[in-house]
Amino acid sequence: MPSFSTHTLRCAALGLGLGLLAAQPALAAPDCGWRDPGLRAVLRPGASFEWRAGGPPERLPAAPTRIALWGDSLTSSRDFIDAALDAAGIARAGVQPSFIQAGIQVPGLRLPLKSACATPGWQTGYAHKEMRKPSWYGKGLLGMRSGTPGDSILLDFRAPHPDARVKALDIVFEKPQADGSLMLAIAVDGGEERFVSLSRSAATRLHIVPSAPMAALRMRLVSGQLTVHGFEPVYAQAPGTILDTFSVPGGTLRAWSYVDERLVAATFGDYGLVLVQYGTNEGASPRFSRSDYLAYLRSNLGRMRKVYPQARCILIGPPDRGVPGATREAALKYAVVHSQIAAAQKQVGQEQGCGFWDWQAAMGGPGAAARWAGMQPPQMQKDLTHLTAKGYQLSGRMFGQAMLTDKH
């Protein structure tokens, strides 16, 4: 089983220290019920649904563009990728996900939802923090587990616009034992709860079909133990672009060492473009070695490419990083490491059929972090590691113009 850490309920937009990362808006009710004023417009007392356990993933409507992004905190707030889409001429109003991470409690992670809520008993597991094998993570690289009766999750799907509705939803889950007991209570749009028994079943998918396209769903654990790996919505209005963002604050590419390829293959993921943005957290290691990093990159990127061999692939190197208060050579400590990481990513990317975008070079090369921090308005935060929202937006536009225009 994956190792999990406990997080408390997040009921407002939060920041993460100097990172100033926008967290997912959360509903105020501590039981994740229907009392939040923001949900009044969707309440339908007669709302109902049908369900089944198991079966293949729902086939999504055709979309001309299908993109997946894996990375760390630099892309988890969506400022970067949203600006890149704008630069590529992709209308954000038509962008929807095919898979939503089980990351409701993760600070700094912005999910493609209007709002979300999880009660305090849920524990979050991170693939990049995992130490034991075998482990079972899907492509979202996160899992939420609870064995506490009454623990609830509520998802409001009204994004990117208030008229968005879901006509079907698959919940990707795991039980500790296939023949173990598990009972859920589920309601859609404030309708009456319906009990869903998943006992003595080896299924890892729960398929929900509302009687009318739904805006929100609430799931309550009645008995048993449950790990949720993610949610696969099918929207009533076909998307113009599918964008699945799997970036996790603190994330590293080593997370792919703990991904179960069978679980990924069982979820819908026909991507035409995969973006892989890592390097800053790897470069912070005091024992960083370029040769070790090359081996690490070949191994973990190879696992990802095995799952998505046909997709166009782009590696996004780390931005420049400075050392606050340092001068001369000491100020370039991390900048030099990031240059080595960029060179390694370019090399391994060519080996594995991936393009490469040098974020550090786009900023102006080693030492650019201090210059970006001195701009008005600042494009880099005072820690010289994280960019400001405007800095991410500027970077995203540069990336979109360089790598996505007329190529997506």
Secondary structure, DSSP 4 states (H G I P E B T S, - for coil): ----EE-PPP-S----GGG-PPPPPB-S-TT--S--GGGGGG--TT--EEEEE--PPPPPPP-SEEEEEEE-HHHHTSHHHHHHHHHTT--GGGEE-S-EES-TT-TT---SSSEEEE-TT-EEEEGGG--SSS--B-TT-EEEEE-STT-EEEEE---SSTT--EEEEEEEEE-SSTTS-EEEEEEETT---EEEE-TT----EEEEEESS-BSEEEEEEEEE-EEEEEEEEEESSPPSEEEEE---TT--GGGGGGB-HHHHHTS----SEEEEE--HHHHT-TT--HHHHHHHHHHHHHHHHHHSSSSEEEEE-------TT--HHHHTHHHHHHHHHHHHHHHHHHHTTEEEE-HHHHHTSTTHHHHHHTSSS-SB-TTSSSBPHHHHHHHHHHHIIIIITTT-
